[in-house]
Amino acid sequence: MVIQSLGDFRGPAKRLDDVDLPKIAHRIGVGEDELHAVMDVETSGTGFRKDGSLQRLFEPHIFYRELGPGQKRDLAVKRGVAYPKWNPRGYAKNDEKFAIAYSIDPDAAIRATSWGFGQIMGFNARLAGYETAEQMVRHFLEDEEHHINAMVTFIINAGLAPALRRHDFRAFARGYNGAAYEANGYHLKLASRFAYWQKKRDTPWSPDVKVPPRTKQIESSIILQRGDRSDAVKALQKALNVLGYDAGRTDGIFGALTEAAVKRFQADHDLLVDGWVGDKTKIAIGAALKRNKSEPAKTPLPPTKIPEITKRPTEVIEDELRKRGSRTINGSDEVKEKADSLKELARKHFRDTIGKLIAGGTPLAIIGALFDFLKENPWIIAVLIAVAVLGFLYFEWKQSRVASQTAKIADEQKVVAEKIAIARVDDAIMGVR
């Protein structure tokens, strides 16, 4: 795509009118407090910078994906503006990196950047109601009202409006900010800012006032995601099972197993691995079914023929990775085996120590010999026996404590190994080797 220069991303930059927010919020049945919360978390409450240019944040790992294999990507990697994985240090000198990326491929750079009040990614322009990322950016240069309308359109098309209406900020943050929302505390920030705005007086506005038509909503872009319950989810599960991606029971509940199946399908078909079923994923599933020359069963299988799921989804994937010879999983198994051996050794040492204490053994034999030797001195026998016994008990207590600590270390190693395995499973789901 040939992009006419967007200059320094400055335009009329009209600020938001007070009445804009309640009018736009009315589209999804919320008040201005909910939108204020999202705006504050995303951009600290402004769609333009102090210099009048559009708020933006370039994402090098998205640029890497948008470029795809080829000379442009190689050049971008060489110049330090494209990474295969997200890097928290990648935001340093962000504007400089964006300028370099823009010089390499303007369209990919715009698609790999989040824009405006709602920090909408360029590649999500269609979900925000625009044909292209460039069209969205040019429109944003004019008025902050366009930012908020696009943000609400995205919320509608991404299926996030119900979560925002019921103030389920965890579910909303997961859909709006991605799977890493919890690590960044987005849900907590949203709840905090919402509580703040709840204490402020709302802008007077009546829904009877006619709201002018806004950017069209993409009716075909309804997304299925984890937590949904519908016949559409049931059809999705049937299709995935037919294609060999275990989505679990065809019960119409989009749970962890269904999400894992969607991600594996997306990874295998060069799609964005996000676990959401939008237009591209739906089309790809339909095409795969045609190639497979098979349709999903019209009626659910009898419950008696559906194998009971005895493992968590992550355990199922872990087993599959183990069969494929994953070095990470094998390494995790080795750590677990060594930890079990260490723990068993500690248990044996503890049992031996207790056995000696009960059965007597060498320490008690020595005490007997001393008793015979000192029988002519009865006044010190009791003292010596007491000292010997106390010393022996102290020594054995110390040894038992070492054994207990060794067992604790073994348990900790097993926990670490389990975390390694789970991390590898998550990487596999996300398509990372």
Contacts in CASP RR format, 6 or more apart in sequence:
PFRMAT RR
TARGET T0000
AUTHOR 0000-0000-0000
METHOD contacts of the structure
MODEL  1
MVIQSLGDFRGPAKRLDDVDLPKIAHRIGVGEDELHAVMDVETSGTGFRK
DGSLQRLFEPHIFYRELGPGQKRDLAVKRGVAYPKWNPRGYAKNDEKFAI
AYSIDPDAAIRATSWGFGQIMGFNARLAGYETAEQMVRHFLEDEEHHINA
MVTFIINAGLAPALRRHDFRAFARGYNGAAYEANGYHLKLASRFAYWQKK
RDTPWSPDVKVPPRTKQIESSIILQRGDRSDAVKALQKALNVLGYDAGRT
DGIFGALTEAAVKRFQADHDLLVDGWVGDKTKIAIGAALKRNKSEPAKTP
LPPTKIPEITKRPTEVIEDELRKRGSRTINGSDEVKEKADSLKELARKHF
RDTIGKLIAGGTPLAIIGALFDFLKENPWIIAVLIAVAVLGFLYFEWKQS
RVASQTAKIADEQKVVAEKIAIARVDDAIMGVR
1 106 0 8 1.000
1 107 0 8 1.000
1 132 0 8 1.000
1 134 0 8 1.000
3 106 0 8 1.000
3 107 0 8 1.000
3 110 0 8 1.000
3 134 0 8 1.000
6 134 0 8 1.000
6 137 0 8 1.000
6 138 0 8 1.000
6 141 0 8 1.000
8 53 0 8 1.000
9 53 0 8 1.000
9 54 0 8 1.000
9 56 0 8 1.000
9 137 0 8 1.000
9 141 0 8 1.000
10 51 0 8 1.000
10 52 0 8 1.000
10 53 0 8 1.000
10 54 0 8 1.000
10 141 0 8 1.000
11 52 0 8 1.000
11 54 0 8 1.000
11 141 0 8 1.000
11 142 0 8 1.000
12 141 0 8 1.000
12 142 0 8 1.000
12 143 0 8 1.000
13 48 0 8 1.000
13 52 0 8 1.000
13 54 0 8 1.000
13 141 0 8 1.000
13 142 0 8 1.000
13 143 0 8 1.000
13 144 0 8 1.000
14 142 0 8 1.000
14 143 0 8 1.000
14 144 0 8 1.000
14 145 0 8 1.000
15 48 0 8 1.000
15 144 0 8 1.000
16 117 0 8 1.000
16 144 0 8 1.000
16 145 0 8 1.000
16 148 0 8 1.000
17 145 0 8 1.000
18 203 0 8 1.000
19 203 0 8 1.000
19 205 0 8 1.000
20 144 0 8 1.000
20 145 0 8 1.000
20 148 0 8 1.000
21 32 0 8 1.000
21 35 0 8 1.000
21 36 0 8 1.000
21 148 0 8 1.000
21 203 0 8 1.000
22 31 0 8 1.000
22 32 0 8 1.000
22 202 0 8 1.000
22 203 0 8 1.000
22 205 0 8 1.000
23 205 0 8 1.000
23 209 0 8 1.000
23 211 0 8 1.000
24 35 0 8 1.000
24 145 0 8 1.000
24 148 0 8 1.000
24 149 0 8 1.000
24 152 0 8 1.000
24 214 0 8 1.000
25 31 0 8 1.000
25 32 0 8 1.000
25 34 0 8 1.000
25 35 0 8 1.000
25 152 0 8 1.000
26 207 0 8 1.000
26 211 0 8 1.000
27 152 0 8 1.000
27 156 0 8 1.000
27 211 0 8 1.000
27 214 0 8 1.000
28 152 0 8 1.000
28 155 0 8 1.000
28 156 0 8 1.000
28 161 0 8 1.000
28 164 0 8 1.000
28 165 0 8 1.000
29 161 0 8 1.000
29 165 0 8 1.000
30 161 0 8 1.000
30 164 0 8 1.000
30 165 0 8 1.000
31 202 0 8 1.000
32 197 0 8 1.000
32 202 0 8 1.000
32 203 0 8 1.000
33 194 0 8 1.000
33 197 0 8 1.000
33 198 0 8 1.000
33 200 0 8 1.000
33 202 0 8 1.000
34 164 0 8 1.000
34 165 0 8 1.000
34 167 0 8 1.000
34 194 0 8 1.000
35 148 0 8 1.000
35 151 0 8 1.000
35 152 0 8 1.000
36 45 0 8 1.000
36 193 0 8 1.000
36 194 0 8 1.000
36 197 0 8 1.000
37 169 0 8 1.000
37 190 0 8 1.000
37 191 0 8 1.000
37 193 0 8 1.000
37 194 0 8 1.000
37 196 0 8 1.000
37 197 0 8 1.000
38 118 0 8 1.000
38 151 0 8 1.000
38 164 0 8 1.000
38 176 0 8 1.000
38 190 0 8 1.000
39 45 0 8 1.000
39 117 0 8 1.000
39 118 0 8 1.000
39 148 0 8 1.000
39 151 0 8 1.000
40 193 0 8 1.000
40 196 0 8 1.000
41 186 0 8 1.000
41 189 0 8 1.000
41 190 0 8 1.000
41 193 0 8 1.000
42 117 0 8 1.000
42 118 0 8 1.000
42 119 0 8 1.000
43 55 0 8 1.000
43 116 0 8 1.000
43 117 0 8 1.000
43 118 0 8 1.000
43 119 0 8 1.000
45 117 0 8 1.000
46 55 0 8 1.000
46 117 0 8 1.000
46 144 0 8 1.000
47 54 0 8 1.000
47 55 0 8 1.000
47 116 0 8 1.000
47 117 0 8 1.000
47 118 0 8 1.000
47 144 0 8 1.000
47 147 0 8 1.000
48 54 0 8 1.000
48 55 0 8 1.000
48 116 0 8 1.000
48 144 0 8 1.000
49 55 0 8 1.000
54 115 0 8 1.000
54 116 0 8 1.000
54 137 0 8 1.000
54 140 0 8 1.000
54 141 0 8 1.000
55 115 0 8 1.000
55 116 0 8 1.000
55 117 0 8 1.000
55 119 0 8 1.000
56 98 0 8 1.000
56 113 0 8 1.000
56 114 0 8 1.000
56 115 0 8 1.000
56 116 0 8 1.000
57 91 0 8 1.000
57 94 0 8 1.000
57 113 0 8 1.000
57 114 0 8 1.000
57 119 0 8 1.000
58 81 0 8 1.000
58 94 0 8 1.000
58 95 0 8 1.000
58 97 0 8 1.000
58 98 0 8 1.000
58 101 0 8 1.000
58 109 0 8 1.000
58 112 0 8 1.000
58 113 0 8 1.000
59 86 0 8 1.000
59 112 0 8 1.000
59 113 0 8 1.000
59 114 0 8 1.000
59 121 0 8 1.000
60 80 0 8 1.000
60 81 0 8 1.000
60 82 0 8 1.000
60 83 0 8 1.000
60 87 0 8 1.000
60 90 0 8 1.000
60 97 0 8 1.000
60 101 0 8 1.000
60 112 0 8 1.000
61 82 0 8 1.000
61 83 0 8 1.000
61 84 0 8 1.000
61 85 0 8 1.000
61 86 0 8 1.000
61 87 0 8 1.000
62 111 0 8 1.000
62 112 0 8 1.000
62 121 0 8 1.000
62 123 0 8 1.000
63 76 0 8 1.000
63 81 0 8 1.000
63 82 0 8 1.000
63 101 0 8 1.000
63 108 0 8 1.000
63 109 0 8 1.000
63 112 0 8 1.000
64 73 0 8 1.000
64 76 0 8 1.000
64 77 0 8 1.000
64 82 0 8 1.000
64 83 0 8 1.000
64 84 0 8 1.000
65 112 0 8 1.000
65 272 0 8 1.000
66 105 0 8 1.000
66 108 0 8 1.000
66 111 0 8 1.000
66 112 0 8 1.000
66 123 0 8 1.000
67 73 0 8 1.000
67 76 0 8 1.000
67 82 0 8 1.000
67 104 0 8 1.000
67 105 0 8 1.000
67 108 0 8 1.000
72 104 0 8 1.000
72 105 0 8 1.000
72 108 0 8 1.000
73 82 0 8 1.000
75 104 0 8 1.000
76 82 0 8 1.000
76 100 0 8 1.000
76 101 0 8 1.000
76 104 0 8 1.000
76 105 0 8 1.000
77 83 0 8 1.000
79 100 0 8 1.000
79 104 0 8 1.000
80 97 0 8 1.000
80 100 0 8 1.000
81 97 0 8 1.000
81 98 0 8 1.000
81 100 0 8 1.000
81 101 0 8 1.000
81 104 0 8 1.000
82 101 0 8 1.000
83 90 0 8 1.000
85 432 0 8 1.000
86 180 0 8 1.000
90 97 0 8 1.000
98 109 0 8 1.000
98 113 0 8 1.000
101 108 0 8 1.000
101 109 0 8 1.000
101 112 0 8 1.000
102 109 0 8 1.000
102 110 0 8 1.000
107 133 0 8 1.000
107 134 0 8 1.000
110 122 0 8 1.000
110 133 0 8 1.000
110 134 0 8 1.000
110 137 0 8 1.000
111 121 0 8 1.000
111 122 0 8 1.000
111 123 0 8 1.000
111 125 0 8 1.000
111 133 0 8 1.000
112 121 0 8 1.000
112 122 0 8 1.000
112 123 0 8 1.000
113 121 0 8 1.000
113 122 0 8 1.000
114 120 0 8 1.000
114 121 0 8 1.000
114 122 0 8 1.000
115 121 0 8 1.000
115 122 0 8 1.000
115 136 0 8 1.000
115 137 0 8 1.000
115 140 0 8 1.000
115 147 0 8 1.000
116 140 0 8 1.000
116 147 0 8 1.000
117 144 0 8 1.000
117 147 0 8 1.000
117 148 0 8 1.000
117 151 0 8 1.000
118 147 0 8 1.000
118 148 0 8 1.000
118 150 0 8 1.000
118 151 0 8 1.000
120 128 0 8 1.000
120 136 0 8 1.000
120 150 0 8 1.000
120 151 0 8 1.000
120 154 0 8 1.000
122 133 0 8 1.000
122 136 0 8 1.000
122 137 0 8 1.000
123 133 0 8 1.000
124 154 0 8 1.000
125 131 0 8 1.000
125 132 0 8 1.000
125 133 0 8 1.000
125 135 0 8 1.000
125 136 0 8 1.000
126 218 0 8 1.000
126 221 0 8 1.000
127 153 0 8 1.000
127 154 0 8 1.000
127 157 0 8 1.000
127 158 0 8 1.000
127 218 0 8 1.000
127 221 0 8 1.000
128 136 0 8 1.000
128 150 0 8 1.000
128 151 0 8 1.000
128 153 0 8 1.000
128 154 0 8 1.000
128 157 0 8 1.000
128 215 0 8 1.000
129 136 0 8 1.000
129 150 0 8 1.000
129 153 0 8 1.000
129 154 0 8 1.000
129 157 0 8 1.000
129 215 0 8 1.000
129 216 0 8 1.000
129 217 0 8 1.000
129 218 0 8 1.000
130 136 0 8 1.000
130 139 0 8 1.000
130 150 0 8 1.000
130 215 0 8 1.000
136 150 0 8 1.000
139 146 0 8 1.000
139 150 0 8 1.000
140 146 0 8 1.000
140 147 0 8 1.000
140 150 0 8 1.000
146 215 0 8 1.000
149 214 0 8 1.000
149 215 0 8 1.000
150 215 0 8 1.000
153 214 0 8 1.000
153 215 0 8 1.000
153 217 0 8 1.000
153 218 0 8 1.000
155 161 0 8 1.000
155 164 0 8 1.000
155 176 0 8 1.000
156 217 0 8 1.000
157 217 0 8 1.000
157 218 0 8 1.000
157 221 0 8 1.000
157 222 0 8 1.000
157 223 0 8 1.000
158 175 0 8 1.000
158 176 0 8 1.000
158 223 0 8 1.000
158 276 0 8 1.000
159 222 0 8 1.000
159 223 0 8 1.000
159 225 0 8 1.000
160 171 0 8 1.000
160 172 0 8 1.000
160 175 0 8 1.000
160 176 0 8 1.000
163 169 0 8 1.000
163 171 0 8 1.000
163 172 0 8 1.000
164 172 0 8 1.000
167 191 0 8 1.000
167 194 0 8 1.000
169 186 0 8 1.000
169 187 0 8 1.000
169 188 0 8 1.000
169 190 0 8 1.000
169 191 0 8 1.000
169 194 0 8 1.000
170 181 0 8 1.000
170 182 0 8 1.000
170 187 0 8 1.000
171 227 0 8 1.000
172 187 0 8 1.000
172 190 0 8 1.000
173 181 0 8 1.000
173 182 0 8 1.000
173 185 0 8 1.000
173 186 0 8 1.000
173 187 0 8 1.000
173 190 0 8 1.000
174 181 0 8 1.000
174 182 0 8 1.000
174 187 0 8 1.000
174 226 0 8 1.000
175 181 0 8 1.000
175 225 0 8 1.000
175 276 0 8 1.000
176 186 0 8 1.000
177 184 0 8 1.000
177 186 0 8 1.000
178 274 0 8 1.000
179 274 0 8 1.000
181 187 0 8 1.000
220 279 0 8 1.000
221 278 0 8 1.000
221 279 0 8 1.000
222 278 0 8 1.000
223 276 0 8 1.000
223 277 0 8 1.000
223 278 0 8 1.000
224 230 0 8 1.000
224 232 0 8 1.000
224 233 0 8 1.000
224 236 0 8 1.000
224 254 0 8 1.000
224 276 0 8 1.000
224 277 0 8 1.000
224 278 0 8 1.000
225 254 0 8 1.000
225 259 0 8 1.000
225 275 0 8 1.000
225 276 0 8 1.000
225 277 0 8 1.000
226 254 0 8 1.000
226 255 0 8 1.000
226 256 0 8 1.000
226 258 0 8 1.000
226 259 0 8 1.000
226 275 0 8 1.000
227 253 0 8 1.000
227 254 0 8 1.000
227 255 0 8 1.000
228 254 0 8 1.000
229 252 0 8 1.000
229 253 0 8 1.000
229 254 0 8 1.000
230 252 0 8 1.000
231 252 0 8 1.000
233 252 0 8 1.000
233 253 0 8 1.000
233 254 0 8 1.000
233 258 0 8 1.000
234 250 0 8 1.000
234 251 0 8 1.000
234 252 0 8 1.000
235 296 0 8 1.000
236 247 0 8 1.000
236 254 0 8 1.000
236 258 0 8 1.000
236 262 0 8 1.000
236 277 0 8 1.000
236 285 0 8 1.000
237 247 0 8 1.000
237 248 0 8 1.000
237 249 0 8 1.000
237 250 0 8 1.000
237 251 0 8 1.000
237 252 0 8 1.000
237 258 0 8 1.000
237 261 0 8 1.000
238 250 0 8 1.000
238 296 0 8 1.000
238 297 0 8 1.000
239 285 0 8 1.000
239 286 0 8 1.000
239 289 0 8 1.000
239 296 0 8 1.000
240 246 0 8 1.000
240 247 0 8 1.000
240 258 0 8 1.000
240 261 0 8 1.000
240 262 0 8 1.000
240 265 0 8 1.000
240 285 0 8 1.000
241 247 0 8 1.000
241 248 0 8 1.000
241 250 0 8 1.000
241 296 0 8 1.000
242 289 0 8 1.000
242 292 0 8 1.000
242 294 0 8 1.000
242 295 0 8 1.000
242 296 0 8 1.000
242 297 0 8 1.000
243 265 0 8 1.000
243 285 0 8 1.000
243 288 0 8 1.000
243 289 0 8 1.000
243 292 0 8 1.000
245 261 0 8 1.000
245 262 0 8 1.000
245 264 0 8 1.000
245 265 0 8 1.000
246 257 0 8 1.000
246 261 0 8 1.000
246 316 0 8 1.000
247 257 0 8 1.000
247 258 0 8 1.000
247 261 0 8 1.000
247 262 0 8 1.000
248 257 0 8 1.000
248 258 0 8 1.000
248 261 0 8 1.000
248 309 0 8 1.000
249 306 0 8 1.000
250 300 0 8 1.000
250 301 0 8 1.000
256 312 0 8 1.000
256 313 0 8 1.000
257 309 0 8 1.000
257 313 0 8 1.000
257 316 0 8 1.000
259 275 0 8 1.000
260 313 0 8 1.000
260 316 0 8 1.000
260 317 0 8 1.000
260 429 0 8 1.000
262 275 0 8 1.000
262 276 0 8 1.000
262 277 0 8 1.000
262 281 0 8 1.000
263 273 0 8 1.000
263 274 0 8 1.000
263 275 0 8 1.000
263 429 0 8 1.000
263 430 0 8 1.000
263 431 0 8 1.000
264 429 0 8 1.000
265 271 0 8 1.000
265 281 0 8 1.000
265 284 0 8 1.000
265 285 0 8 1.000
265 288 0 8 1.000
266 272 0 8 1.000
266 273 0 8 1.000
266 274 0 8 1.000
266 275 0 8 1.000
266 281 0 8 1.000
266 284 0 8 1.000
267 273 0 8 1.000
267 429 0 8 1.000
267 430 0 8 1.000
267 431 0 8 1.000
269 284 0 8 1.000
269 288 0 8 1.000
271 280 0 8 1.000
271 281 0 8 1.000
271 284 0 8 1.000
272 280 0 8 1.000
273 429 0 8 1.000
273 430 0 8 1.000
273 431 0 8 1.000
277 285 0 8 1.000
289 295 0 8 1.000
289 296 0 8 1.000
311 319 0 8 1.000
314 422 0 8 1.000
314 425 0 8 1.000
314 426 0 8 1.000
317 425 0 8 1.000
317 428 0 8 1.000
317 429 0 8 1.000
318 329 0 8 1.000
318 421 0 8 1.000
318 422 0 8 1.000
318 424 0 8 1.000
318 425 0 8 1.000
321 328 0 8 1.000
321 329 0 8 1.000
321 424 0 8 1.000
321 425 0 8 1.000
321 428 0 8 1.000
322 329 0 8 1.000
322 330 0 8 1.000
322 333 0 8 1.000
326 424 0 8 1.000
328 420 0 8 1.000
328 421 0 8 1.000
328 424 0 8 1.000
329 421 0 8 1.000
329 424 0 8 1.000
331 417 0 8 1.000
331 420 0 8 1.000
332 417 0 8 1.000
332 418 0 8 1.000
332 420 0 8 1.000
332 421 0 8 1.000
332 424 0 8 1.000
333 417 0 8 1.000
335 413 0 8 1.000
335 414 0 8 1.000
335 416 0 8 1.000
335 417 0 8 1.000
335 420 0 8 1.000
336 413 0 8 1.000
336 414 0 8 1.000
336 417 0 8 1.000
336 418 0 8 1.000
338 413 0 8 1.000
339 410 0 8 1.000
339 411 0 8 1.000
339 413 0 8 1.000
339 414 0 8 1.000
339 417 0 8 1.000
340 410 0 8 1.000
340 414 0 8 1.000
342 406 0 8 1.000
342 407 0 8 1.000
342 409 0 8 1.000
342 410 0 8 1.000
342 413 0 8 1.000
343 406 0 8 1.000
343 407 0 8 1.000
343 410 0 8 1.000
343 411 0 8 1.000
345 406 0 8 1.000
346 403 0 8 1.000
346 404 0 8 1.000
346 406 0 8 1.000
346 407 0 8 1.000
346 410 0 8 1.000
347 403 0 8 1.000
347 407 0 8 1.000
349 399 0 8 1.000
349 402 0 8 1.000
349 403 0 8 1.000
349 406 0 8 1.000
350 400 0 8 1.000
350 403 0 8 1.000
350 404 0 8 1.000
353 396 0 8 1.000
353 399 0 8 1.000
353 400 0 8 1.000
353 403 0 8 1.000
354 400 0 8 1.000
356 363 0 8 1.000
356 396 0 8 1.000
357 393 0 8 1.000
357 396 0 8 1.000
363 388 0 8 1.000
363 392 0 8 1.000
366 388 0 8 1.000
367 385 0 8 1.000
367 388 0 8 1.000
367 389 0 8 1.000
370 384 0 8 1.000
370 385 0 8 1.000
370 388 0 8 1.000
371 381 0 8 1.000
371 385 0 8 1.000
374 380 0 8 1.000
374 381 0 8 1.000
374 384 0 8 1.000
375 381 0 8 1.000
427 433 0 8 1.000
END
